[in-house]
Amino acid sequence: MTGQKLRNVNRRSMNFLVLLAVVAGSAFCRSESGSLDLVRKNFHFVEGQLSRALDYIGDSELNPRSTNADGSLRLVASGDWTSGFFPGNLWLLYEYSGDEKWQGAARRFTENVEEEQHNGTTHDMGFKMFCSFGNGYRLTHDPHYKDILLQSANTLITRYNEKVGCIRSWDHNRDRWQFPVIIDNMMNLELLFWATKVSGDSAYYKIARNHARTTQKNHFRADYSSWHVIDYDTTTGAILNRHTHQGFSHDSAWARGQAWGLYGFTMCFRETGDQDFLEQALQIAGFILDHESLPEDMVPYWDFDAPNIPNEPRDASAAAIICSALYELSGYAGAEGDKYRAAADKILASLSSPEYRAQPGDNNYFLLKHSVGSKPANSEVDTPLIYADYYFLESNLRKSGH
């Protein structure tokens, strides 16, 4: 082949590769544009739904949680573990939109939970205070919010037991449990990591890290599913019982519990850089995503081992938590990151469909349908739940790159 012919062949090959790159890039842009269009549509829906909610709730000092058995809106006082999620939803909407209307509403409902900074009878300080005041401080740097959050962290660590290496969860049922620690408690550690960063006091960090390590050691089975409750002896730190209080059985994998674990260990890796926490998160993700009972739309049944699958309630709250966690995990997983982001995209698409996302003006102005609180207690089964909405909003923000 002559030199001129070779140059022509190389030129045609280069043109073909450029064309492939353009086509591929165009396809990616269309795909990404369509995906972000879903986020825009979701937030357009959210603005309308929360506007109606604010009009309906009025000047109440209570915050929405769910619906009552008669279908009416269920409002709760600040002591309820879910009280911080509604103000959190308003803060997340403010973050996306930049509309000061939402900052004003967020501040008003955040004030409803301010007294909880001194409530030492609960482990749910992160849920209540970091979703509300934490988001508020992150977005406004209000020094008053900082003071409240530091006091909240100081209150939370009073529940830490050095011998056990964990923060106590429930105070109720003392005849049943001596020192119960639930997998949900992983979600309250972010407040403590934050407290060390802003105060310089490493005590909060050490307690949070110790709690995570103890949970990693004791809460998980060989397949990386988790029990719900581990009961410890306060004197020796020994394990007394392993229970799954809100699941089908003590040996089953309660869906929201798996979600809390995935989210919690992903967050702990972000805050500590501890590779063991990342590996734990990856293994939990594998358990969830590879499970034979995970439906095609990736919205799990309320328990992965529920006896009557596929005729069991779905749990959109578990799906929303998993979705948000997978978006974050995808950024830490290297070559595997695309897999986790694709899974999160699929969950978000499912939650955004008419099957799970409410129609405007319906659903007592909650965003998602079909969540499960505690099926064994027949409480909040197949109903909207405020924390499902929170993690749905967070998933949309993470998808959009906020």
C-alpha positions as CSV (number, residue, x, y, z in Angstrom):
1,M,0.0,0.0,0.0
2,T,1.3,3.4,-1.0
3,G,1.9,6.1,1.6
4,Q,-0.9,8.2,0.2
5,K,-3.4,5.3,0.3
6,L,-2.3,4.5,3.9
7,R,-2.9,8.1,4.9
8,N,-6.4,8.0,3.3
9,V,-7.2,4.8,5.2
10,N,-6.0,6.3,8.5
11,R,-8.0,9.4,7.8
12,R,-11.2,7.4,7.2
13,S,-10.5,5.4,10.3
14,M,-10.0,8.5,12.4
15,N,-13.2,10.0,10.9
16,F,-15.1,6.9,11.8
17,L,-13.8,6.9,15.4
18,V,-14.7,10.6,15.7
19,L,-18.2,9.8,14.4
20,L,-18.5,7.0,17.0
21,A,-17.4,9.3,19.7
22,V,-19.9,11.9,18.6
23,V,-22.8,9.4,18.4
24,A,-21.9,7.9,21.8
25,G,-21.5,11.3,23.4
26,S,-24.8,12.4,21.9
27,A,-26.5,9.2,23.2
28,F,-25.0,9.8,26.7
29,C,-26.2,13.4,26.6
30,R,-29.7,12.4,25.6
31,S,-29.7,9.7,28.4
32,E,-28.3,12.1,31.0
33,S,-30.7,14.9,29.9
34,G,-33.7,12.5,30.1
35,S,-32.6,11.4,33.5
36,L,-32.2,14.9,34.8
37,D,-35.5,15.8,33.3
38,L,-37.0,13.2,35.6
39,V,-35.4,15.1,38.5
40,R,-36.9,18.4,37.3
41,K,-40.3,16.8,36.9
42,N,-40.1,15.3,40.4
43,F,-39.2,18.6,42.0
44,H,-42.0,20.4,40.1
45,F,-44.3,17.9,41.6
46,V,-42.7,18.3,45.0
47,E,-43.2,22.1,45.0
48,G,-46.9,21.7,44.3
49,Q,-47.3,19.0,46.9
50,L,-45.5,20.8,49.7
51,S,-47.2,24.1,48.9
52,R,-50.5,22.3,49.5
53,A,-49.1,20.7,52.6
54,L,-48.1,24.0,54.1
55,D,-51.6,25.5,53.4
56,Y,-53.2,22.5,55.0
57,I,-51.0,22.3,58.1
58,G,-51.2,26.0,58.7
59,D,-49.5,27.3,61.9
60,S,-49.4,23.9,63.6
61,E,-46.5,23.2,66.0
62,L,-46.7,19.6,64.9
63,N,-45.0,18.0,61.9
64,P,-46.4,15.4,59.5
65,R,-45.5,11.8,59.9
66,S,-48.0,9.6,58.0
67,T,-51.8,8.9,57.8
68,N,-54.1,7.7,60.5
69,A,-56.2,4.5,60.1
70,D,-59.1,6.7,59.0
71,G,-57.0,8.2,56.2
72,S,-56.5,11.6,57.9
73,L,-53.1,13.3,58.2
74,R,-51.1,12.1,61.2
75,L,-49.1,15.0,62.8
76,V,-46.6,14.4,65.6
77,A,-44.9,16.4,68.3
78,S,-41.1,17.0,68.4
79,G,-40.5,13.9,70.6
80,D,-41.5,11.6,67.8
81,W,-38.5,10.1,66.0
82,T,-39.8,11.3,62.6
83,S,-40.3,14.9,63.6
84,G,-37.2,16.2,61.8
85,F,-38.0,14.9,58.3
86,F,-40.7,17.4,57.2
87,P,-38.5,20.4,57.9
88,G,-35.7,18.4,56.3
89,N,-37.9,18.0,53.1
90,L,-38.4,21.8,53.1
91,W,-34.6,22.4,53.4
92,L,-33.9,20.0,50.5
93,L,-36.5,21.7,48.3
94,Y,-34.9,25.1,49.2
95,E,-31.5,23.6,48.3
96,Y,-32.7,22.6,44.8
97,S,-34.8,25.6,44.0
98,G,-33.1,28.5,45.8
99,D,-36.5,30.0,46.4
100,E,-36.6,31.9,49.7
101,K,-40.2,30.8,50.3
102,W,-38.9,27.3,51.1
103,Q,-36.2,28.6,53.5
104,G,-38.8,30.5,55.4
105,A,-41.1,27.4,55.7
106,A,-38.1,25.2,56.6
107,R,-37.1,27.6,59.4
108,R,-40.6,27.6,60.8
109,F,-41.0,23.9,61.0
110,T,-37.4,23.4,62.1
111,E,-38.3,25.5,65.2
112,N,-40.9,22.9,66.1
113,V,-38.2,20.4,67.1
114,E,-35.7,22.8,68.8
115,E,-36.4,21.6,72.3
116,E,-35.2,18.1,71.4
117,Q,-31.6,19.2,71.7
118,H,-31.9,18.4,75.4
119,N,-33.9,15.2,75.1
120,G,-31.6,12.5,76.5
121,T,-34.2,9.8,76.4
122,T,-33.8,9.0,72.7
123,H,-31.1,7.8,70.3
124,D,-32.9,9.5,67.3
125,M,-31.1,12.8,67.7
126,G,-29.6,12.5,64.2
127,F,-33.0,11.8,62.5
128,K,-34.6,14.7,64.4
129,M,-31.9,17.3,64.6
130,F,-29.5,16.6,61.7
131,C,-32.2,16.3,59.1
132,S,-33.7,19.6,60.2
133,F,-31.1,21.8,61.9
134,G,-28.3,20.0,60.1
135,N,-29.6,20.8,56.7
136,G,-30.4,24.3,57.8
137,Y,-26.9,24.9,59.0
138,R,-25.3,23.5,55.9
139,L,-27.4,25.8,53.7
140,T,-27.4,29.0,55.8
141,H,-24.5,28.7,58.3
142,D,-26.8,30.2,61.0
143,P,-24.7,30.2,64.2
144,H,-27.8,29.5,66.3
145,Y,-28.3,26.3,64.4
146,K,-24.7,25.3,65.1
147,D,-25.2,25.8,68.8
148,I,-28.3,23.6,68.8
149,L,-26.6,20.9,66.9
150,L,-23.6,20.8,69.2
151,Q,-25.9,20.6,72.2
152,S,-27.8,17.8,70.4
153,A,-24.5,15.9,70.0
154,N,-23.6,16.4,73.6
155,T,-27.0,15.0,74.6
156,L,-26.7,12.0,72.3
157,I,-23.3,10.9,73.7
158,T,-24.7,10.6,77.2
159,R,-26.3,7.3,75.9
160,Y,-22.9,5.8,75.1
161,N,-21.7,2.8,77.1
162,E,-18.0,2.3,77.0
163,K,-18.2,-1.4,77.9
164,V,-20.7,-2.1,75.1
165,G,-19.0,0.2,72.6
166,C,-22.4,1.6,71.4
167,I,-25.0,4.2,71.9
168,R,-28.1,2.8,73.5
169,S,-31.2,2.8,71.4
170,W,-34.6,2.3,73.0
171,D,-35.5,2.9,76.7
172,H,-38.8,1.1,76.5
173,N,-39.3,-2.7,77.1
174,R,-36.7,-2.8,79.9
175,D,-38.2,-6.1,80.9
176,R,-37.2,-7.5,77.5
177,W,-33.9,-5.8,76.7
178,Q,-31.1,-4.6,78.9
179,F,-29.1,-2.5,76.4
180,P,-30.8,-2.6,73.0
181,V,-28.9,-1.3,69.9
182,I,-30.8,-1.2,66.6
183,I,-29.4,-1.0,63.1
184,D,-31.2,2.3,62.6
185,N,-28.8,3.9,65.1
186,M,-26.1,4.0,62.4
187,M,-28.0,6.9,60.9
188,N,-27.5,9.0,64.0
189,L,-23.7,8.9,63.8
190,E,-23.4,11.6,61.2
191,L,-24.3,14.2,63.7
192,L,-21.4,13.1,65.9
193,F,-18.9,13.1,63.0
194,W,-20.1,16.6,62.2
195,A,-19.7,17.7,65.8
196,T,-16.0,16.8,65.8
197,K,-15.4,18.7,62.5
198,V,-16.9,21.9,63.8
199,S,-15.7,21.7,67.4
200,G,-12.4,20.1,67.1
201,D,-13.3,17.7,69.9
202,S,-12.5,14.1,68.8
203,A,-14.7,12.5,71.5
204,Y,-17.8,12.6,69.2
205,Y,-15.8,11.0,66.3
206,K,-14.4,8.3,68.6
207,I,-17.8,7.4,69.9
208,A,-19.4,7.3,66.4
209,R,-16.5,5.2,65.1
210,N,-16.7,2.7,68.0
211,H,-20.4,2.4,67.6
212,A,-20.0,1.6,63.9
213,R,-17.2,-0.9,64.5
214,T,-19.3,-2.7,67.2
215,T,-22.3,-2.8,64.9
216,Q,-20.2,-4.1,62.1
217,K,-18.9,-6.9,64.3
218,N,-22.2,-8.0,65.9
219,H,-25.1,-7.0,63.8
220,F,-24.4,-8.9,60.6
221,R,-24.9,-12.5,59.5
222,A,-22.4,-14.3,57.2
223,D,-24.4,-13.2,54.1
224,Y,-24.3,-9.5,55.3
225,S,-27.9,-9.3,56.2
226,S,-28.5,-7.8,59.6
227,W,-30.5,-8.4,62.7
228,H,-32.6,-5.4,63.8
229,V,-31.8,-5.4,67.5
230,I,-28.7,-6.6,69.4
231,D,-29.2,-6.7,73.2
232,Y,-26.0,-6.2,75.3
233,D,-25.1,-6.8,78.9
234,T,-24.2,-3.4,80.3
235,T,-21.7,-4.8,82.8
236,T,-19.7,-7.2,80.5
237,G,-20.7,-6.0,77.0
238,A,-21.6,-9.5,76.1
239,I,-24.4,-10.1,73.6
240,L,-27.6,-11.3,75.2
241,N,-30.0,-11.6,72.3
242,R,-30.2,-11.0,68.5
243,H,-33.7,-10.0,67.4
244,T,-35.5,-8.6,64.4
245,H,-38.2,-6.7,66.1
246,Q,-39.9,-5.1,63.0
247,G,-39.2,-7.9,60.6
248,F,-40.9,-11.2,59.8
249,S,-38.8,-13.3,62.2
250,H,-35.6,-12.9,64.2
251,D,-33.7,-14.6,61.4
252,S,-35.2,-12.7,58.5
253,A,-33.8,-9.6,56.7
254,W,-36.1,-6.7,57.4
255,A,-35.9,-4.5,54.3
256,R,-35.5,-1.1,56.0
257,G,-32.9,-2.5,58.3
258,Q,-30.8,-3.5,55.4
259,A,-31.3,0.0,54.0
260,W,-30.2,1.7,57.2
261,G,-27.0,-0.5,57.3
262,L,-26.2,0.3,53.7
263,Y,-26.6,4.0,54.1
264,G,-24.9,4.1,57.5
265,F,-21.7,2.3,56.5
266,T,-21.5,4.3,53.3
267,M,-21.7,7.5,55.4
268,C,-19.2,6.2,57.9
269,F,-16.6,5.5,55.1
270,R,-17.1,9.1,53.9
271,E,-16.5,10.5,57.4
272,T,-13.6,8.2,58.4
273,G,-12.0,6.9,55.2
274,D,-12.0,3.5,56.9
275,Q,-11.8,0.9,54.1
276,D,-13.5,-1.7,56.4
277,F,-16.6,0.4,56.4
278,L,-16.5,0.7,52.6
279,E,-16.2,-3.0,52.3
280,Q,-19.1,-3.5,54.6
281,A,-21.3,-1.1,52.6
282,L,-20.3,-3.0,49.3
283,Q,-21.2,-6.3,50.8
284,I,-24.6,-5.1,52.1
285,A,-25.3,-3.6,48.7
286,G,-24.5,-7.0,47.2
287,F,-26.9,-8.7,49.5
288,I,-29.7,-6.3,48.6
289,L,-29.1,-6.1,44.8
290,D,-28.5,-9.9,44.3
291,H,-31.3,-11.1,46.5
292,E,-33.7,-13.5,44.8
293,S,-36.7,-11.8,46.2
294,L,-35.9,-8.2,45.1
295,P,-38.6,-7.4,42.5
296,E,-37.8,-6.3,39.0
297,D,-38.7,-2.7,39.8
298,M,-36.2,-2.9,42.8
299,V,-38.7,-1.7,45.4
300,P,-38.3,-4.4,48.0
301,Y,-40.9,-6.2,49.9
302,W,-41.1,-5.1,53.6
303,D,-38.9,-8.1,54.5
304,F,-36.7,-10.0,52.1
305,D,-37.9,-13.3,53.7
306,A,-41.6,-12.4,54.1
307,P,-43.6,-15.7,53.7
308,N,-46.1,-14.7,51.1
309,I,-43.9,-13.0,48.4
310,P,-45.1,-11.8,45.9
311,N,-48.2,-11.1,47.8
312,E,-46.5,-9.0,50.5
313,P,-46.5,-5.2,50.9
314,R,-43.7,-3.2,49.2
315,D,-41.7,-0.7,51.2
316,A,-41.0,2.5,49.3
317,S,-39.2,3.9,52.3
318,A,-36.6,1.1,52.2
319,A,-36.2,1.7,48.4
320,A,-35.7,5.4,48.9
321,I,-33.0,4.9,51.5
322,I,-31.2,2.3,49.4
323,C,-31.5,4.6,46.3
324,S,-29.8,7.5,48.1
325,A,-27.1,5.3,49.6
326,L,-26.3,3.7,46.2
327,Y,-25.9,7.2,44.6
328,E,-23.3,8.0,47.3
329,L,-21.7,4.6,47.2
330,S,-21.2,4.8,43.4
331,G,-18.7,7.5,44.0
332,Y,-16.5,5.4,46.2
333,A,-16.7,2.0,44.4
334,G,-14.2,2.7,41.6
335,A,-14.9,0.5,38.5
336,E,-18.0,-0.8,40.2
337,G,-19.5,2.6,40.6
338,D,-21.5,2.6,37.4
339,K,-23.3,-0.6,38.5
340,Y,-24.5,1.1,41.7
341,R,-25.5,4.3,40.0
342,A,-27.4,2.3,37.4
343,A,-29.2,0.4,40.2
344,A,-30.0,3.8,41.9
345,D,-31.3,5.2,38.6
346,K,-33.6,2.2,38.2
347,I,-35.0,2.6,41.8
348,L,-35.5,6.3,41.3
349,A,-37.4,5.7,38.1
350,S,-39.6,3.2,39.8
351,L,-40.3,5.6,42.8
352,S,-41.1,8.4,40.3
353,S,-43.7,6.3,38.5
354,P,-47.4,6.5,39.1
355,E,-47.2,3.2,41.0
356,Y,-45.3,4.8,43.9
357,R,-45.4,8.6,43.4
358,A,-48.6,10.3,44.4
359,Q,-50.9,12.2,42.1
360,P,-50.8,16.0,42.8
361,G,-53.1,16.9,45.7
362,D,-53.5,13.3,46.8
363,N,-51.9,11.1,49.5
364,N,-52.4,13.7,52.2
365,Y,-49.7,15.7,50.4
366,F,-47.0,13.2,50.9
367,L,-44.8,12.4,48.0
368,L,-44.6,8.6,48.0
369,K,-47.1,5.8,48.5
370,H,-46.7,2.2,49.6
371,S,-44.3,2.3,52.6
372,V,-44.4,0.1,55.7
373,G,-43.6,1.2,59.2
374,S,-44.0,-2.0,61.3
375,K,-46.0,-4.8,59.8
376,P,-45.6,-7.1,62.9
377,A,-47.4,-4.3,64.9
378,N,-49.8,-3.7,62.0
379,S,-48.7,-0.1,62.2
380,E,-48.4,2.2,59.1
381,V,-48.7,-0.6,56.6
382,D,-49.0,0.3,52.9
383,T,-49.1,4.0,53.7
384,P,-47.1,7.2,53.1
385,L,-44.2,7.9,55.5
386,I,-42.4,11.1,55.9
387,Y,-39.0,9.6,55.9
388,A,-39.6,7.9,52.6
389,D,-40.2,11.3,51.1
390,Y,-37.0,12.7,52.7
391,Y,-34.8,10.0,51.1
392,F,-36.6,10.3,47.8
393,L,-35.8,14.0,47.8
394,E,-32.2,13.3,48.8
395,S,-31.9,10.7,46.0
396,N,-33.1,13.3,43.4
397,L,-30.6,15.8,44.7
398,R,-27.8,13.3,44.6
399,K,-28.8,12.3,41.1
400,S,-28.7,15.9,40.0
401,G,-25.3,16.5,41.4
402,H,-26.3,18.8,44.3
